[in-house]
Amino acid sequence: MIDIAVSKARRREVLDCVIVGAGPAGLTAALYLRRFHRNVRIIDAGASRAGRIPRANNIAGFPDGIAGTQLLQRMNRHLRQVDGYVVHGTVVRIEQGPDDLFAVSLADQQLWTRNVILCTGVVDRRPALPGFEDVAIAGLVRACPVCDGYELTGKCIGVIGDSMQGEREAAFLQHFSQDVRLIRIAGAHCELDVDSAAEARVHRLPGAAQHVAVSKDRKVFVTMDDGSGHRFDVLYTALGVDPCTQLVAALGARLDERGNLVTDSHCRTNVSNLYAAGDVVSALDQISVAVGHAAIAATTVHNSLLPKTA
Ligand SMILES: Cc1cc2nc3c(=O)[nH]c(=O)nc-3n(C[C@H](O)[C@H](O)[C@H](O)COP(=O)(O)OP(=O)(O)OC[C@H]3O[C@@H](n4cnc5c(N)ncnc54)[C@H](O)[C@@H]3O)c2cc1C
């Protein structure tokens, strides 16, 4: 089926590159490729993690941080200056034909391209904990210790975690505060050995959390299944993330043990002409890393399209 489609595509426009995802990674890749005068399309489903950051830290040149939505607006404006535009929609399928062209399908259109850069990010696992959304809306939930640890120096921190990753993140936060408690959720599957709390690197609250709420003085109040209550300045979720790699699973793209895409130093996956950048890649989930990947991927794509010298 794809063979017929590919031959039809020869009579259609073939793009230099399709970028899937317009978070910091995708927008940066598109900017670079437009500035290389490349024929590029960028498609986005509108759920960038960056859009959920109240104040993004660790971005050099922004000492007071910047709201994630504002950063995305700036990046979009920058892209428009070089005639790059985000197409709003969801890519539902990516297939590769025998001559390595990709067919990228949205609900209502199909694009043909020589290269794809996957910048689809990850989805954070949310705890099934009554009251959690109220605490999140109040701005008292954090999800990234690398991003916000510094701001929470000396604060009282509750970490929701049910696996060794939760314990690792809680241990990481102990560098910033001595007042860190690991909390598991009532009814949830728990990988931690709850009977060996004494051996844990971090202090675990006994029992499991049943409910969370915002107190009058804007603290997080956690009610445990034994009826006891605990107050925290902030709640961290350390439940892990799910990388958005479904689109390239059928292409045989290699994943690491956490489900992130494995790339080489040029951001190439093991599938020819398929690149990846940002959180979806096996690396540190940070904006500066995402834009770094994107710069490398876009420049490699551009170089691969230059006429070959003898
Ligand atoms: C609460 C929170 C706070 C954070 N704070 C910081 C911070 O202070 N500093 C920092 O450096 N980092 C921070 N991060 C991490 C930062 O948000 C990410 O590292 C960054 O957003 C990664 O960019 P990305 O482009 O890889 O992915 P994303 O920004 O997540 O963008 C991925 C995009 O791909 C789209 N997409 C996915 N699948 C498809 C599809 N099939 N078709 C079309 N589009 C698709 C999504 O809709 C989304 O818009 C924080 C994260 C969270 C959750």
The ligand as a Gaussian input file, in Angstrom:
#p B3LYP/6-31G(d) Opt

LIG

0 1
 C        5.841000      21.056000      36.236000
 C        7.082000      21.096000      35.390000
 C        8.039000      22.057000      35.648000
 C        9.201000      22.120000      34.859000
 N       10.101000      23.103000      35.122000
 C       11.196000      23.212000      34.336000
 C       12.145000      24.259000      34.584000
 O       11.982000      25.077000      35.495000
 N       13.260000      24.312000      33.775000
 C       13.477000      23.402000      32.768000
 O       14.496000      23.505000      32.084000
 N       12.570000      22.404000      32.530000
 C       11.448000      22.294000      33.280000
 N       10.561000      21.282000      33.044000
 C       10.835000      20.331000      31.958000
 C       10.444000      20.948000      30.596000
 O        9.075000      21.275000      30.599000
 C       10.740000      19.971000      29.495000
 O       12.097000      19.553000      29.576000
 C       10.489000      20.571000      28.101000
 O        9.168000      21.029000      27.979000
 C       10.796000      19.511000      27.036000
 O       10.496000      20.036000      25.766000
 P       10.055000      19.076000      24.581000
 O        9.909000      19.980000      23.405000
 O       10.941000      17.910000      24.508000
 O        8.631000      18.467000      25.026000
 P        7.260000      19.215000      25.320000
 O        7.485000      20.613000      25.760000
 O        6.478000      18.350000      26.236000
 O        6.534000      19.275000      23.898000
 C        6.116000      18.106000      23.252000
 C        4.996000      18.484000      22.274000
 O        4.747000      17.386000      21.387000
 C        3.354000      17.326000      21.147000
 N        2.995000      15.997000      20.642000
 C        3.121000      14.803000      21.272000
 N        2.639000      13.811000      20.474000
 C        2.226000      14.418000      19.323000
 C        1.610000      13.927000      18.123000
 N        1.355000      12.623000      17.940000
 N        1.274000      14.824000      17.151000
 C        1.534000      16.158000      17.322000
 N        2.110000      16.648000      18.451000
 C        2.441000      15.797000      19.430000
 C        2.743000      17.630000      22.514000
 O        1.389000      18.026000      22.392000
 C        3.663000      18.769000      22.985000
 O        3.148000      20.029000      22.598000
 C        9.396000      21.184000      33.816000
 C        8.430000      20.215000      33.566000
 C        7.279000      20.152000      34.345000
 C        6.229000      19.110000      34.049000

